[in-house]
Amino acid sequence: MSLADPFCRDLSTILADAARAEGAKVHAGGTYLCMEGPQFSTRAESHLYRTWGAHVIGMTNLQEAKLAREAEICFGTLALATDYDCWNEHSGDVGIEQVLAVLQQNVQLAQKTIRRAVALLTAQRACACASALKDAIITERARIPKKLRAELKPIIGKYV
């Protein structure tokens, strides 16, 4: 199954609209780089990520996006920036105290945005997320053991 576009466009639009409605400055789209954490980037890594075109750097999303796609769950990211990483020498090096302080400030905005976004969701999905596994199972159905089919029924039941 394709992960070319790991975020659901429909859900991403809803999140961006909800954040704007709550007064957030929104930068929709961009490239997310998932790095190994929990340490922060070195200055060299930070500059390298910028040359790659990364707009947001984080330590989550990659695994979650893959698992959500496999489960045919819409996935979007509401990333509330906490720092500029160490490439921006004018704002100083990244420190955990700064990150935690900004994170605390972002909590209410995130909660309000999610509340608003949930109210905008509909039961019917028009996105491709709902059928992401449709052509992903290439094993002959008869060769999939019954026990395995039963275990995976919540995820692949409609395809086997």
VEXMIGU-91154 format. One line per field, with one value per atom (N, C-alpha, C, O): residue in one letter; residue number from 0; x, y, z; atom name. Coordinates in Angstrom, 2 decimals. Each point is the difference from the previous one (the first is absolute). Last residue first. Example, Ala and Ser with C-alpha at 12.3 -4.5 7.8 and 13.67 -1.06 7.14 Angstrom:
<migus>
aa: (s;s;s;s;a;a;a;a)
i: (1;1;1;1;0;0;0;0)
px: (12.85;0.82;-0.77;0.51;-0.22;-0.89;0.90;1.04)
py: (-2.25;1.19;1.09;1.11;-6.83;1.19;1.20;-0.02)
pz: (7.08;0.06;0.73;0.17;-0.24;0.00;0.00;0.66)
at: (N;CA;C;O;N;CA;C;O)
</migus>
This chain:
<migus>
aa: (v;v;v;v;y;y;y;y;k;k;k;k;g;g;g;g;i;i;i;i;i;i;i;i;p;p;p;p;k;k;k;k;l;l;l;l;e;e;e;e;a;a;a;a;r;r;r;r;l;l;l;l;k;k;k;k;k;k;k;k;p;p;p;p;i;i;i;i;r;r;r;r;a;a;a;a;r;r;r;r;e;e;e;e;t;t;t;t;i;i;i;i;i;i;i;i;a;a;a;a;d;d;d;d;k;k;k;k;l;l;l;l;a;a;a;a;s;s;s;s;a;a;a;a;c;c;c;c;a;a;a;a;c;c;c;c;a;a;a;a;r;r;r;r;q;q;q;q;a;a;a;a;t;t;t;t;l;l;l;l;l;l;l;l;a;a;a;a;v;v;v;v;a;a;a;a;r;r;r;r;r;r;r;r;i;i;i;i;t;t;t;t;k;k;k;k;q;q;q;q;a;a;a;a;l;l;l;l;q;q;q;q;v;v;v;v;n;n;n;n;q;q;q;q;q;q;q;q;l;l;l;l;v;v;v;v;a;a;a;a;l;l;l;l;v;v;v;v;q;q;q;q;e;e;e;e;i;i;i;i;g;g;g;g;v;v;v;v;d;d;d;d;g;g;g;g;s;s;s;s;h;h;h;h;e;e;e;e;n;n;n;n;w;w;w;w;c;c;c;c;d;d;d;d;y;y;y;y;d;d;d;d;t;t;t;t;a;a;a;a;l;l;l;l;a;a;a;a;l;l;l;l;t;t;t;t;g;g;g;g;f;f;f;f;c;c;c;c;i;i;i;i;e;e;e;e;a;a;a;a;e;e;e;e;r;r;r;r;a;a;a;a;l;l;l;l;k;k;k;k;a;a;a;a;e;e;e;e;q;q;q;q;l;l;l;l;n;n;n;n;t;t;t;t;m;m;m;m;g;g;g;g;i;i;i;i;v;v;v;v;h;h;h;h;a;a;a;a;g;g;g;g;w;w;w;w;t;t;t;t;r;r;r;r;y;y;y;y;l;l;l;l;h;h;h;h;s;s;s;s;e;e;e;e;a;a;a;a;r;r;r;r;t;t;t;t;s;s;s;s;f;f;f;f;q;q;q;q;p;p;p;p;g;g;g;g;e;e;e;e;m;m;m;m;c;c;c;c;l;l;l;l;y;y;y;y;t;t;t;t;g;g;g;g;g;g;g;g;a;a;a;a;h;h;h;h;v;v;v;v;k;k;k;k;a;a;a;a;g;g;g;g;e;e;e;e;a;a;a;a;r;r;r;r;a;a;a;a;a;a;a;a;d;d;d;d;a;a;a;a;l;l;l;l;i;i;i;i;t;t;t;t;s;s;s;s;l;l;l;l;d;d;d;d;r;r;r;r;c;c;c;c;f;f;f;f;p;p;p;p;d;d;d;d;a;a;a;a;l;l;l;l;s;s;s;s;m;m;m;m)
i: (159;159;159;159;158;158;158;158;157;157;157;157;156;156;156;156;155;155;155;155;154;154;154;154;153;153;153;153;152;152;152;152;151;151;151;151;150;150;150;150;149;149;149;149;148;148;148;148;147;147;147;147;146;146;146;146;145;145;145;145;144;144;144;144;143;143;143;143;142;142;142;142;141;141;141;141;140;140;140;140;139;139;139;139;138;138;138;138;137;137;137;137;136;136;136;136;135;135;135;135;134;134;134;134;133;133;133;133;132;132;132;132;131;131;131;131;130;130;130;130;129;129;129;129;128;128;128;128;127;127;127;127;126;126;126;126;125;125;125;125;124;124;124;124;123;123;123;123;122;122;122;122;121;121;121;121;120;120;120;120;119;119;119;119;118;118;118;118;117;117;117;117;116;116;116;116;115;115;115;115;114;114;114;114;113;113;113;113;112;112;112;112;111;111;111;111;110;110;110;110;109;109;109;109;108;108;108;108;107;107;107;107;106;106;106;106;105;105;105;105;104;104;104;104;103;103;103;103;102;102;102;102;101;101;101;101;100;100;100;100;99;99;99;99;98;98;98;98;97;97;97;97;96;96;96;96;95;95;95;95;94;94;94;94;93;93;93;93;92;92;92;92;91;91;91;91;90;90;90;90;89;89;89;89;88;88;88;88;87;87;87;87;86;86;86;86;85;85;85;85;84;84;84;84;83;83;83;83;82;82;82;82;81;81;81;81;80;80;80;80;79;79;79;79;78;78;78;78;77;77;77;77;76;76;76;76;75;75;75;75;74;74;74;74;73;73;73;73;72;72;72;72;71;71;71;71;70;70;70;70;69;69;69;69;68;68;68;68;67;67;67;67;66;66;66;66;65;65;65;65;64;64;64;64;63;63;63;63;62;62;62;62;61;61;61;61;60;60;60;60;59;59;59;59;58;58;58;58;57;57;57;57;56;56;56;56;55;55;55;55;54;54;54;54;53;53;53;53;52;52;52;52;51;51;51;51;50;50;50;50;49;49;49;49;48;48;48;48;47;47;47;47;46;46;46;46;45;45;45;45;44;44;44;44;43;43;43;43;42;42;42;42;41;41;41;41;40;40;40;40;39;39;39;39;38;38;38;38;37;37;37;37;36;36;36;36;35;35;35;35;34;34;34;34;33;33;33;33;32;32;32;32;31;31;31;31;30;30;30;30;29;29;29;29;28;28;28;28;27;27;27;27;26;26;26;26;25;25;25;25;24;24;24;24;23;23;23;23;22;22;22;22;21;21;21;21;20;20;20;20;19;19;19;19;18;18;18;18;17;17;17;17;16;16;16;16;15;15;15;15;14;14;14;14;13;13;13;13;12;12;12;12;11;11;11;11;10;10;10;10;9;9;9;9;8;8;8;8;7;7;7;7;6;6;6;6;5;5;5;5;4;4;4;4;3;3;3;3;2;2;2;2;1;1;1;1;0;0;0;0)
px: (-10.76;0.32;-1.21;0.08;-0.03;0.77;0.32;0.46;-2.74;-0.81;0.71;-0.59;2.78;-1.18;-0.79;-0.49;4.72;-0.09;-1.25;-0.14;0.91;0.71;-0.24;-0.28;-1.63;-0.34;0.65;-0.52;1.55;-1.32;-0.34;-0.57;4.54;0.10;-1.33;-0.06;0.43;0.74;0.03;-0.05;-1.86;-0.84;0.67;-0.65;3.08;-1.11;-0.89;-0.45;3.82;0.56;-1.07;-0.06;-1.17;0.30;0.54;-0.39;-0.38;-1.25;0.26;-0.62;4.42;-0.59;-1.23;-0.05;1.75;0.07;-0.69;-1.20;1.30;1.26;0.16;0.96;-4.67;-0.08;1.26;-0.05;-0.21;-0.84;-0.05;-0.02;4.23;-1.26;-0.81;0.51;2.94;-0.05;-1.35;-1.04;2.23;0.25;0.02;0.07;-1.90;0.17;0.16;-0.95;0.15;1.26;0.26;1.15;-4.96;0.88;1.32;0.94;-4.38;-0.76;0.88;-0.34;1.24;0.47;-0.63;0.32;-1.49;1.45;0.53;0.99;-5.54;0.23;1.48;0.34;-2.02;-0.99;0.20;-0.53;3.09;0.41;-0.90;0.46;-0.92;0.50;0.40;0.25;-4.20;1.45;0.38;-0.78;-3.56;0.19;1.47;0.34;-3.85;1.30;0.08;-0.35;-3.67;0.40;1.32;0.17;-2.05;0.04;0.48;0.67;0.99;-1.24;0.16;1.12;1.23;0.12;-1.36;-1.00;1.88;-0.07;0.08;-0.26;0.70;-1.36;-0.18;-1.13;5.41;-0.87;-1.44;-0.69;3.85;0.22;-0.92;-0.58;0.64;-0.63;0.12;-0.96;3.17;-1.45;-0.74;-1.00;5.68;-0.49;-1.51;-0.71;2.81;0.06;-0.56;-0.78;1.27;-1.09;-0.06;-1.08;4.66;-1.27;-1.18;-0.92;5.25;-0.16;-1.34;-0.70;1.90;-0.28;-0.23;-0.92;2.27;-1.38;-0.37;-1.10;5.60;-0.97;-1.44;-0.79;5.06;-0.71;-1.13;-0.85;3.88;-0.81;-0.87;-1.10;4.24;-1.08;-0.93;-1.22;5.10;-0.94;-1.19;-1.14;4.74;-0.82;-1.04;-1.13;4.15;-0.78;-0.92;-1.18;4.28;-1.10;-0.89;-1.21;5.11;-0.94;-1.21;-1.14;4.73;-0.71;-1.08;-1.13;3.99;-0.84;-0.86;-1.20;4.52;-1.22;-0.94;-1.22;4.54;0.13;-1.33;-1.05;4.00;-1.20;0.31;0.99;1.61;-0.04;-1.25;-0.55;0.37;0.76;-0.15;-0.86;-0.78;-0.93;0.68;-0.63;3.06;-0.59;-0.95;-0.16;2.24;0.86;-0.53;0.37;-2.34;-0.30;0.74;-0.52;0.83;0.48;-0.18;0.79;-2.17;1.20;0.54;1.03;-6.31;1.15;1.25;-0.13;-4.20;0.54;1.12;0.61;-5.07;1.30;0.42;-0.62;-3.62;0.51;1.31;0.38;-5.13;1.45;0.38;-0.69;-3.43;0.14;1.48;0.52;-3.67;1.33;0.08;-0.05;-3.48;-0.14;1.31;0.13;-1.66;0.85;-0.35;-0.12;-2.40;0.45;0.82;-0.05;-2.76;1.06;0.40;0.24;-4.28;0.49;1.02;-0.19;-0.65;-0.41;0.56;1.17;-0.57;-0.95;-0.61;-1.18;4.82;-1.29;-1.11;-1.14;5.60;-0.26;-1.36;-0.63;2.13;-0.31;-0.34;-0.95;2.43;-1.34;-0.40;-1.14;5.52;-0.99;-1.43;-0.88;4.43;0.00;-1.07;-0.74;1.43;-0.57;-0.09;-1.00;3.18;-1.44;-0.69;-1.07;5.79;-0.59;-1.51;-0.71;2.92;0.32;-0.68;-0.74;0.28;-0.76;0.32;-0.92;4.10;-1.13;-0.55;0.58;2.93;0.44;-1.11;0.19;1.04;-0.58;0.49;0.80;-0.63;0.78;-0.63;-0.26;-1.08;-0.26;0.82;0.04;0.59;-0.66;-0.26;0.04;3.61;-0.87;-0.55;0.73;2.47;-1.33;-0.97;-1.21;6.11;-0.89;-1.41;-0.80;4.07;0.38;-0.84;-0.18;-0.43;-0.51;0.37;-0.81;2.52;-1.44;-0.62;-0.90;5.48;-0.22;-1.49;-0.41;1.71;0.26;-0.25;-0.54;0.18;-1.04;0.16;-0.97;4.33;-1.22;-1.11;-0.70;4.64;0.25;-1.23;-0.36;0.29;-0.08;0.19;-0.69;-1.30;1.22;-0.17;-0.89;-3.48;0.95;1.29;0.01;-2.91;-0.19;1.06;0.99;-2.91;0.94;-0.35;-0.67;-1.53;-0.57;0.97;-0.38;-0.58;0.07;0.47;0.37;-0.35;0.14;0.11;0.82;-3.47;1.35;-0.04;-1.01;-2.15;-0.05;1.42;0.64;-3.03;1.13;-0.08;-0.04;-3.43;0.27;1.16;0.00;-2.00;0.66;0.36;0.66;-4.87;1.41;0.52;-0.74;-4.43;0.91;1.43;0.27;-3.32;-0.48;1.00;0.58;-0.54;0.80;-0.41;0.54;-2.75;0.06;0.89;-0.11;-1.29;0.70;0.31;0.73;-4.97;1.39;0.56;-0.74;-3.88;0.95;1.45;0.88;-5.09;0.38;1.07;0.50;-2.02;-1.19;0.28;-0.68;4.05;-0.19;-1.17;0.08;0.61;1.06;-0.12;0.16;-3.06;-0.34;1.03;-0.35;1.16;-1.15;-0.37;-0.28;3.63;0.47;-1.12;0.21;-1.30;0.86;0.48;0.00;-2.48;-0.85;0.83;-0.41;2.72;-0.75;-0.88;-0.07;2.33;0.96;-0.68;0.29;-2.76;0.20;0.97;-0.20;-0.48;-1.26;0.16;-0.42;4.06;-0.24;-1.26;-0.01;3.28;-1.29;-0.25;0.02;4.97;-1.05;-1.26;0.06;4.08;-0.41;-1.12;-0.60;2.48;-0.60;-0.56;-1.15;3.52;0.53;-0.50;0.75;-1.37;0.20;0.59;0.61;-3.46;0.81;0.06;-1.00;0.55;-0.84;0.89;1.10)
py: (-10.41;-1.44;-0.84;-1.23;6.11;-0.36;-1.48;-0.46;2.79;0.28;-0.39;0.03;-0.53;-0.85;0.24;-0.96;2.90;-0.43;-0.81;-0.53;2.60;0.87;-0.40;0.86;-3.27;1.42;0.93;1.08;-5.86;0.39;1.48;0.64;-3.62;1.26;0.54;1.02;-5.20;0.97;1.39;1.02;-4.63;0.34;1.06;0.94;-2.74;0.83;0.46;1.15;-4.20;1.31;0.95;1.16;-5.63;0.61;1.41;0.92;-3.58;0.47;0.71;1.02;-1.06;-0.91;0.62;1.20;-0.20;0.67;-0.90;-0.26;-0.76;-0.34;0.71;-0.28;1.04;-1.38;-0.42;-0.94;5.22;-0.07;-1.40;-0.16;2.09;-0.64;-0.21;-0.51;4.49;-1.43;-0.54;0.62;4.03;-0.71;-1.52;-0.74;5.65;-1.42;-0.78;-0.16;4.86;-0.24;-1.48;-0.41;3.12;-0.73;-0.38;-0.41;2.50;-0.69;-0.84;-1.15;4.19;-1.39;-0.76;-1.17;5.77;-0.05;-1.42;-0.20;2.64;-1.22;-0.19;-0.54;4.25;-1.03;-1.31;-1.03;5.10;-0.70;-1.19;-1.04;4.46;-1.34;-0.81;-1.20;5.07;-0.11;-1.45;-0.93;2.76;0.01;-0.20;-0.07;-1.21;0.50;-0.10;-1.03;1.34;-0.51;0.64;1.21;0.12;-1.46;-0.61;-1.03;5.96;-0.64;-1.51;-0.52;5.29;-1.32;-0.55;0.26;3.88;0.12;-1.34;-0.07;0.59;0.42;0.10;-0.08;-0.81;-1.17;0.34;-0.82;4.34;-0.93;-1.21;-0.42;3.58;0.57;-0.97;-0.18;-1.02;0.03;0.49;-0.59;0.78;-1.38;-0.06;-0.68;4.83;-0.37;-1.40;-0.22;1.81;0.70;-0.40;-0.19;-1.52;-0.56;0.65;-0.69;2.42;-1.35;-0.60;-0.57;4.68;0.15;-1.36;-0.16;0.18;0.48;0.16;-0.36;-0.93;-1.02;0.47;-0.73;3.25;-0.56;-0.95;-0.31;2.34;1.05;-0.55;0.49;-3.39;0.34;1.04;-0.10;-0.87;-1.12;0.25;-0.23;3.18;0.25;-1.11;0.26;-0.78;1.22;0.27;0.30;-3.88;-0.30;1.22;-0.13;0.67;-0.89;-0.27;0.08;2.35;0.79;-0.84;0.45;-2.65;0.94;0.82;0.18;-3.14;-0.68;0.94;-0.14;1.97;-0.53;-0.56;0.48;1.44;-0.62;-0.54;-0.70;5.01;-1.46;-0.53;0.65;4.32;-0.76;-1.49;-0.47;4.24;-0.41;-0.83;-0.39;1.96;1.19;-0.37;0.75;-4.03;0.44;1.25;0.26;-4.38;1.42;0.55;0.01;-4.61;0.71;1.50;0.78;-4.33;0.80;0.69;0.67;-1.62;-0.87;0.89;1.22;0.55;0.06;-1.00;0.02;-0.44;0.65;-0.02;-0.64;-1.02;0.42;0.77;0.73;-2.01;0.16;0.47;0.84;-3.80;1.32;0.17;-0.63;-2.67;0.23;1.43;0.94;-4.81;1.36;0.24;-0.35;-3.47;0.51;1.44;0.84;-5.66;1.36;0.46;-0.59;-4.00;0.49;1.39;0.26;-4.53;1.31;0.50;-0.13;-5.09;1.11;1.28;0.06;-4.95;0.82;1.11;0.33;-3.48;-0.23;0.80;0.02;0.38;-1.44;-0.34;-0.98;5.44;-0.36;-1.48;-0.37;1.97;0.51;-0.38;-0.41;-0.63;-0.85;0.45;-0.83;3.50;-1.32;-0.92;-0.66;4.89;0.15;-1.35;-0.31;0.51;0.18;0.09;-0.57;0.40;-1.29;0.10;-0.90;4.97;-0.99;-1.34;-0.52;4.19;0.11;-1.10;-0.53;2.86;-0.92;0.20;0.75;1.92;-1.34;-1.03;-1.16;6.10;-0.56;-1.41;-0.52;5.42;-1.15;-0.49;0.79;2.39;-0.34;-1.24;-0.96;2.82;1.16;-0.19;0.95;-2.92;-0.30;1.29;0.95;-1.73;0.56;-0.33;0.15;-1.05;-1.03;0.51;-0.68;3.37;-0.16;-1.07;0.03;0.65;1.16;-0.11;0.36;-3.58;-0.19;1.15;-0.21;0.55;-1.03;-0.18;-0.05;2.87;0.63;-0.99;0.38;-2.10;1.01;0.68;0.18;-3.15;-0.71;0.99;-0.15;1.95;-0.53;-0.73;0.17;1.38;1.12;-0.48;0.46;-4.06;0.79;1.15;-0.04;-2.12;-0.03;0.71;0.94;-3.17;1.02;-0.13;-0.70;-3.54;1.12;0.99;-0.36;-4.01;1.27;1.18;1.10;-4.02;0.80;-0.85;-1.16;1.39;-0.84;0.91;0.92;0.89;-0.35;-0.88;-0.07;1.99;-0.73;-0.43;-0.74;4.75;-0.90;-0.64;0.70;1.95;-0.38;-0.98;-0.98;5.01;-1.30;-0.23;0.82;2.24;-0.02;-1.41;-0.97;3.38;-0.66;0.07;0.39;3.38;-1.30;-0.57;0.73;2.87;-0.27;-1.39;-1.00;5.00;-1.34;-0.01;0.87;1.83;0.28;-1.36;-0.80;1.58;-0.43;0.49;0.15;0.29;1.12;-0.38;0.83;-3.51;0.23;1.09;0.26;-1.70;0.50;0.29;0.83;-2.88;1.40;0.63;1.14;-5.72;0.78;1.48;0.86;-3.88;0.10;0.85;0.82;-1.83;0.90;0.23;1.12;-4.30;1.36;1.02;1.07;-5.65;0.46;1.44;0.81;-2.89;0.24;0.54;0.95;-2.33;1.23;0.37;1.16;-5.25;1.10;1.34;0.98;-4.93;0.25;1.17;0.81;-2.15;0.47;0.35;1.07;-3.07;1.40;0.57;1.15;-4.98;0.12;1.46;0.86;-3.01;0.68;0.10;0.26;-2.27;-0.70;0.66;-0.64;0.15;1.12;-0.58;-0.43;-2.57;1.19;1.27;0.96;-5.85;0.99;1.27;0.81;-5.63;1.21;0.85;0.18;-5.66;1.17;1.23;-0.01)
pz: (2.98;-0.06;0.34;0.00;-0.05;-1.19;-0.11;-1.04;4.73;-1.20;-1.29;-1.07;5.42;-0.16;-1.28;-0.60;2.81;-1.41;-0.31;-1.10;5.51;-0.93;-1.46;-0.84;4.59;0.21;-1.02;-0.29;0.17;-0.48;0.24;-0.89;2.02;-0.73;-0.50;-0.69;3.07;0.82;-0.66;0.69;-3.08;1.15;0.87;0.47;-4.07;-0.50;1.14;0.02;1.02;-0.27;-0.53;0.39;0.26;1.29;-0.19;0.71;-4.55;0.62;1.32;0.30;-4.17;0.99;0.68;0.27;-5.25;1.29;1.02;-0.12;-4.55;0.66;1.37;0.72;-3.76;0.47;0.76;0.79;-2.96;1.20;0.59;1.22;-3.87;-0.37;1.27;0.99;-1.08;0.28;-0.45;0.23;-0.21;-1.26;0.17;-0.98;3.25;0.34;-1.29;-0.77;0.61;0.69;0.31;0.13;-2.17;-0.92;0.65;-0.69;3.37;-1.05;-0.92;-0.30;4.26;-0.10;-1.16;-0.21;1.30;-0.24;-0.19;-0.71;1.36;-0.78;-0.33;-1.06;3.68;0.34;-0.76;0.40;-1.22;1.22;0.29;0.47;-4.02;-0.35;1.23;-0.12;0.26;-0.24;-0.31;0.18;1.19;-1.45;-0.37;-1.18;5.59;-0.46;-1.51;-0.59;4.73;-1.31;-0.42;0.09;3.97;0.08;-1.31;0.00;1.55;-0.45;0.07;-0.01;2.48;-0.63;-0.40;0.67;1.84;-1.47;-0.73;-1.20;6.00;-0.36;-1.51;-0.50;2.26;0.19;-0.39;-0.59;0.62;-1.11;0.10;-1.01;4.57;-1.19;-1.19;-0.75;4.70;0.25;-1.24;-0.41;0.31;-0.13;0.21;-0.73;1.45;-1.42;-0.22;-0.92;5.33;-0.68;-1.48;-0.56;3.09;0.47;-0.71;-0.43;-0.43;-0.55;0.40;-0.84;2.73;-1.43;-0.65;-0.80;5.30;-0.16;-1.46;-0.41;1.39;0.40;-0.22;-0.60;-0.04;-1.15;0.38;-0.84;4.02;-0.61;-1.13;-0.24;2.27;0.94;-0.58;0.14;-2.55;-0.06;0.91;-0.40;0.59;-1.19;-0.16;-0.39;3.91;0.22;-1.18;0.18;-0.45;0.91;0.25;0.13;-2.78;-0.67;0.89;-0.46;2.31;-1.02;-0.67;-0.16;3.15;0.73;-0.96;0.22;-1.91;0.41;0.76;-0.11;-3.69;1.36;0.44;-0.42;-4.27;0.56;1.39;0.20;-2.35;-0.09;0.69;0.89;-2.96;1.00;-0.20;-0.73;-2.02;1.06;1.07;0.98;-4.74;0.62;1.14;0.96;-3.87;1.10;0.71;1.14;-4.06;0.14;1.21;1.12;-2.12;-1.20;0.14;-0.53;3.76;0.24;-1.25;0.08;0.93;-0.06;0.08;0.09;0.53;-1.36;-0.23;-1.07;4.56;-0.14;-1.47;-0.84;2.40;1.31;-0.13;0.92;-4.13;0.14;1.40;0.60;-2.32;0.60;0.34;0.92;-4.23;0.58;0.50;-0.79;-0.87;0.51;0.75;1.17;-5.08;1.07;0.32;-0.89;-1.21;-0.26;1.18;1.08;-3.40;0.88;-0.43;-1.18;0.68;-0.46;1.01;1.21;-1.94;0.86;-0.59;-0.37;-0.85;-0.77;0.85;-0.13;1.20;0.65;-0.68;0.48;-1.98;-0.02;0.62;-0.39;0.59;-1.39;-0.09;-0.69;4.85;-0.31;-1.43;-0.23;1.63;0.65;-0.30;-0.21;-1.42;-0.64;0.59;-0.72;2.69;-1.33;-0.71;-0.64;4.81;0.16;-1.35;-0.20;0.39;0.35;0.08;-0.46;-0.40;-1.03;0.29;-0.84;4.02;-1.25;-1.01;-0.62;4.77;-0.16;-1.41;-0.79;2.57;0.37;-0.09;0.38;-3.16;1.21;0.23;-0.78;-2.49;0.46;1.30;0.90;-5.53;1.39;0.33;-0.77;-3.42;0.60;1.49;0.78;-4.81;1.14;0.58;0.25;-4.05;-0.19;1.13;-0.16;-0.48;-0.54;-0.24;-0.63;2.72;-1.42;-0.68;-1.21;5.85;-0.75;-1.48;-0.87;3.84;-0.17;-0.80;-0.81;2.03;-1.03;-0.27;-1.16;4.71;-1.30;-1.15;-1.04;5.38;-0.20;-1.36;-0.74;2.22;-0.42;-0.33;-1.00;2.79;-1.34;-0.54;-1.16;5.62;-0.93;-1.44;-0.91;4.11;0.05;-0.98;-0.84;3.14;-1.11;0.35;0.80;3.17;-1.01;-1.08;0.18;2.88;-0.02;-1.10;-0.97;2.18;0.41;-0.04;0.40;-4.31;1.20;1.16;-0.21;-5.56;1.19;1.22;0.02;-4.35;0.43;1.24;0.69;-5.11;1.26;0.34;-0.75;-2.41;0.15;1.38;1.01;-4.75;1.38;0.00;-0.75;-2.74;0.14;1.46;0.63;-3.06;0.35;0.14;-0.18;0.98;-0.92;0.49;1.13;0.69;-0.47;-0.99;-0.81;4.83;-1.18;-0.47;0.47;3.08;-0.59;-1.24;-0.86;5.72;-1.25;-0.60;0.59;2.80;-0.18;-1.33;-0.97;2.98;0.03;-0.17;0.21;-0.47;1.40;0.13;1.09;-5.34;0.68;1.48;0.61;-3.21;-0.42;0.75;0.46;0.17;0.66;-0.36;0.87;-3.01;1.42;0.74;0.84;-5.38;0.13;1.47;0.40;-1.35;-0.31;0.16;0.57;-0.05;1.10;-0.23;0.92;-4.35;1.16;1.17;0.67;-4.48;-0.28;1.19;0.39;-0.22;0.12;-0.24;0.69;-1.38;1.42;0.22;0.91;-5.37;0.58;1.48;0.44;-2.77;-0.42;0.65;0.45;1.60;-0.67;-0.35;0.88;-0.40;0.75;-0.85;-1.20;-0.43;1.22;0.80;0.87;-5.98;0.73;1.29;0.04;-2.43;-0.68;0.68;0.17;0.68;1.06;-0.61;0.70;-2.49;-0.18;1.27;0.70;-1.18;0.00;0.00;0.55)
at: (N;CA;C;O;N;CA;C;O;N;CA;C;O;N;CA;C;O;N;CA;C;O;N;CA;C;O;N;CA;C;O;N;CA;C;O;N;CA;C;O;N;CA;C;O;N;CA;C;O;N;CA;C;O;N;CA;C;O;N;CA;C;O;N;CA;C;O;N;CA;C;O;N;CA;C;O;N;CA;C;O;N;CA;C;O;N;CA;C;O;N;CA;C;O;N;CA;C;O;N;CA;C;O;N;CA;C;O;N;CA;C;O;N;CA;C;O;N;CA;C;O;N;CA;C;O;N;CA;C;O;N;CA;C;O;N;CA;C;O;N;CA;C;O;N;CA;C;O;N;CA;C;O;N;CA;C;O;N;CA;C;O;N;CA;C;O;N;CA;C;O;N;CA;C;O;N;CA;C;O;N;CA;C;O;N;CA;C;O;N;CA;C;O;N;CA;C;O;N;CA;C;O;N;CA;C;O;N;CA;C;O;N;CA;C;O;N;CA;C;O;N;CA;C;O;N;CA;C;O;N;CA;C;O;N;CA;C;O;N;CA;C;O;N;CA;C;O;N;CA;C;O;N;CA;C;O;N;CA;C;O;N;CA;C;O;N;CA;C;O;N;CA;C;O;N;CA;C;O;N;CA;C;O;N;CA;C;O;N;CA;C;O;N;CA;C;O;N;CA;C;O;N;CA;C;O;N;CA;C;O;N;CA;C;O;N;CA;C;O;N;CA;C;O;N;CA;C;O;N;CA;C;O;N;CA;C;O;N;CA;C;O;N;CA;C;O;N;CA;C;O;N;CA;C;O;N;CA;C;O;N;CA;C;O;N;CA;C;O;N;CA;C;O;N;CA;C;O;N;CA;C;O;N;CA;C;O;N;CA;C;O;N;CA;C;O;N;CA;C;O;N;CA;C;O;N;CA;C;O;N;CA;C;O;N;CA;C;O;N;CA;C;O;N;CA;C;O;N;CA;C;O;N;CA;C;O;N;CA;C;O;N;CA;C;O;N;CA;C;O;N;CA;C;O;N;CA;C;O;N;CA;C;O;N;CA;C;O;N;CA;C;O;N;CA;C;O;N;CA;C;O;N;CA;C;O;N;CA;C;O;N;CA;C;O;N;CA;C;O;N;CA;C;O;N;CA;C;O;N;CA;C;O;N;CA;C;O;N;CA;C;O;N;CA;C;O;N;CA;C;O;N;CA;C;O;N;CA;C;O;N;CA;C;O;N;CA;C;O;N;CA;C;O;N;CA;C;O;N;CA;C;O;N;CA;C;O;N;CA;C;O;N;CA;C;O;N;CA;C;O;N;CA;C;O;N;CA;C;O;N;CA;C;O;N;CA;C;O;N;CA;C;O;N;CA;C;O;N;CA;C;O;N;CA;C;O;N;CA;C;O;N;CA;C;O;N;CA;C;O;N;CA;C;O;N;CA;C;O;N;CA;C;O;N;CA;C;O;N;CA;C;O;N;CA;C;O;N;CA;C;O;N;CA;C;O;N;CA;C;O;N;CA;C;O;N;CA;C;O;N;CA;C;O;N;CA;C;O;N;CA;C;O;N;CA;C;O;N;CA;C;O;N;CA;C;O;N;CA;C;O;N;CA;C;O;N;CA;C;O)
</migus>
